[in-house]
Amino acid sequence: MRTGYKNDLTMDPSGFVLLADYVPQIVQEIRYYSTYNFIGDRIDGYEEPCALLTVEAARALKAVSSELIVQGYRLKVFDAYRPACAVKHFVLWGIEDQDVRMKPYFYPDLEKQELFARGYIAKQSSHSRGSAVDLTLLDMKSGKELDMGGPFDLFSEVSHPDYRGISAEQYDNRMILRRAMLRNGFLPIDCEWWHFALNNEPYPDTYFNFPVSSAYLRR
């Protein structure tokens, strides 16, 4: 199964770091290591529940974190670097697998084949270049996630950053995250309020396939 990668994939992790080493205050809930995701199984390539990023993206996210902590918020990351084999897992599930057990939770109003056409799942992901991240905000006083009007990986119009069918507070919460990410060099996409990629990413034409593993970084 070809997934859109034109060039050879690299297994070299030398430009990557553990995000927690740069942003120790960050909360991590790596969904694709767990079974609570839109497929319902641990995703290929996720050997450890940790976030990896390029050095450049980690430094930029540290600046985001520092800015938001002053405002009373902590970052919570759901996904960062994503191996190309994980993207292939998504594609094979979308095309060949008849399993729809997670449909009520993640794509209640769509058929799974529509997820690609509508841009919710890509056959070639910016995450595999190592400088994209999926995240939200925690309120430091309550310890709870800010209400963004819809959860991570809800494949729906509700998840579009500019969707206005949510409360003013929910929309404002999205904008707190968005403004901080934009000020520190990240760019959003139009269908997911949680997704941002570093504008001046160091590997714009390179896709990686090493596992999500702190041990692999130390090899």
VOGU-3710 file (C-alpha; in Angstrom, 3 decimals, decimal comma):
1> mrtgykndlt> 0,000/0,000/0,000  1,463/3,324/-1,069  0,605/6,256/1,169  1,836/9,219/-0,843  5,487/9,338/0,216  7,580/10,179/-2,829  10,983/9,929/-1,191  12,622/7,323/0,976  11,657/7,508/4,633  14,431/8,094/7,126
11> mdpsgfvlla> 14,997/6,433/10,482  17,465/9,078/11,695  16,230/10,704/14,945  19,267/12,910/15,499  17,347/16,186/15,108  14,637/15,168/17,567  14,197/15,550/21,325  11,834/14,502/24,061  9,365/17,349/24,395  9,257/16,967/28,190
21> dyvpqivqei> 12,982/17,785/28,364  12,252/21,203/26,846  8,808/21,817/28,344  8,788/20,003/31,709  5,445/21,587/32,639  3,648/19,998/29,712  0,974/17,364/30,314  1,018/14,399/27,953  -1,881/12,175/26,918  -0,529/10,418/23,843
31> ryystynfig> -3,750/9,094/22,391  -2,268/6,909/19,678  -0,329/4,918/22,256  -3,630/4,158/23,974  -6,723/2,470/22,574  -8,878/5,563/23,060  -8,556/6,955/19,556  -10,616/6,914/16,376  -9,395/3,419/15,434  -9,678/1,843/18,876
41> dridgyeepc> -6,252/0,157/18,930  -2,727/1,274/19,728  -1,331/2,740/16,528  1,716/1,257/14,792  4,983/2,937/15,749  3,911/4,184/19,175  6,175/2,237/21,520  6,032/4,686/24,425  3,507/7,345/25,556  5,848/10,273/25,023
51> alltveaara> 5,933/13,275/22,706  8,899/13,743/20,372  9,558/16,846/18,282  12,345/18,440/16,310  14,615/20,634/18,418  13,289/23,728/16,667  9,639/22,883/17,314  10,352/21,986/20,942  12,077/25,339/21,517  9,162/27,202/19,970
61> lkavsseliv> 6,687/25,263/22,084  8,712/26,117/25,184  8,130/29,784/24,364  4,401/29,105/23,980  4,330/27,352/27,342  6,180/30,176/29,095  3,734/32,724/27,710  0,654/30,762/28,702  1,840/29,841/32,193  1,886/33,548/33,002
71> qgyrlkvfda> -1,786/33,596/31,975  -2,590/30,591/34,186  -2,578/27,803/31,599  -0,551/24,671/30,932  -0,192/22,883/27,627  -1,538/19,375/27,176  -0,301/17,450/24,154  -2,163/14,594/22,456  0,289/13,912/19,624  3,522/15,288/18,210
81> yrpacavkhf> 5,925/13,406/15,908  4,009/10,614/14,166  5,898/7,854/12,321  4,989/7,241/8,706  3,995/3,690/9,646  1,283/5,173/11,883  -0,080/7,141/8,933  -0,088/3,935/6,902  -2,069/2,303/9,733  -4,663/5,093/9,392
91> vlwgiedqdv> -4,854/4,665/5,620  -5,239/0,892/5,714  -7,940/1,210/8,366  -9,787/3,767/6,275  -9,674/1,788/3,037  -9,706/-1,873/3,995  -10,902/-2,255/7,573  -14,646/-2,541/8,202  -14,289/-1,784/11,914  -16,336/1,277/12,939
101> rmkpyfypdl> -16,554/0,669/16,699  -15,238/4,153/17,544  -17,584/5,957/15,164  -19,970/7,210/17,911  -17,102/8,957/19,688  -14,964/10,407/16,892  -16,906/10,615/13,617  -20,606/10,229/14,487  -21,908/12,144/11,475  -19,512/10,865/8,800
111> ekqelfargy> -18,656/7,609/7,110  -15,039/6,611/7,626  -14,247/6,946/3,917  -15,218/10,629/4,133  -12,518/11,369/6,693  -9,834/11,539/4,016  -11,822/13,603/1,511  -12,675/16,170/4,181  -9,080/16,517/5,354  -9,400/15,007/8,826
121> iakqsshsrg> -6,969/12,205/8,019  -4,083/12,736/5,598  -2,345/10,065/3,547  0,869/12,012/4,111  1,030/13,814/7,441  2,943/16,911/8,531  3,346/15,141/11,881  5,787/12,761/10,189  8,113/15,687/9,472  8,456/16,144/13,223
131> savdltlldm> 7,355/19,742/13,762  3,571/19,418/14,137  1,705/19,048/17,385  -1,871/18,423/18,576  -2,636/20,082/21,886  -5,019/21,906/24,189  -4,913/23,973/27,385  -5,324/23,137/31,060  -6,495/25,654/33,630  -3,821/25,676/36,329
141> ksgkeldmgg> -6,318/26,472/39,109  -8,785/23,700/38,361  -6,431/21,256/36,651  -9,096/20,695/34,008  -8,962/21,118/30,257  -10,426/24,322/28,907  -13,734/23,767/27,160  -12,980/24,079/23,460  -16,494/23,228/22,301  -15,453/19,790/21,068
151> pfdlfsevsh> -12,823/17,184/21,977  -9,569/16,255/20,281  -10,014/14,168/17,127  -13,716/14,838/16,783  -13,995/14,706/12,999  -16,730/17,246/12,517  -17,436/20,800/11,424  -17,538/21,592/15,149  -13,752/21,116/15,248  -13,033/23,802/12,643
161> pdyrgisaeq> -11,197/26,618/14,459  -13,555/29,286/13,143  -16,771/27,369/13,879  -19,176/29,748/15,599  -21,880/27,312/16,663  -20,258/27,111/20,089  -20,413/29,433/23,080  -18,430/32,662/23,228  -16,326/31,231/26,047  -15,506/28,083/24,086
171> ydnrmilrra> -14,513/30,143/21,054  -12,386/32,464/23,207  -10,604/29,441/24,682  -9,670/28,294/21,192  -8,355/31,736/20,409  -6,158/31,843/23,551  -4,349/28,751/22,281  -4,326/29,888/18,661  -2,897/33,346/19,365  -0,092/31,986/21,537
181> mlrngflpid> 0,856/29,412/18,911  0,810/31,971/16,089  2,929/34,444/18,055  5,597/31,791/18,490  5,909/30,611/14,922  3,258/27,922/14,507  0,590/27,786/11,807  -2,928/26,323/12,172  -5,022/24,299/9,760  -8,643/24,977/8,876
191> cewwhfalnn> -10,325/21,783/10,119  -8,785/21,078/13,558  -8,561/23,610/16,387  -5,882/21,496/18,105  -3,366/21,106/15,241  -0,401/23,422/14,636  2,827/23,055/12,650  6,014/25,088/12,904  6,163/27,597/10,057  9,923/27,384/9,483
201> epypdtyfnf> 10,148/23,654/10,053  13,651/22,185/9,677  12,640/19,188/7,525  9,944/20,446/5,147  10,564/17,678/2,598  11,612/14,803/4,873  9,352/12,187/6,427  10,497/10,022/9,317  9,605/6,494/10,318  11,476/5,756/13,541
211> pvssaylrr> 9,302/4,713/16,506  7,927/7,010/19,180  10,372/5,903/21,860  12,738/7,711/24,190  15,070/4,715/24,003  15,355/5,058/20,217  16,529/8,654/20,597  19,443/7,487/22,733  20,738/4,906/20,249
//
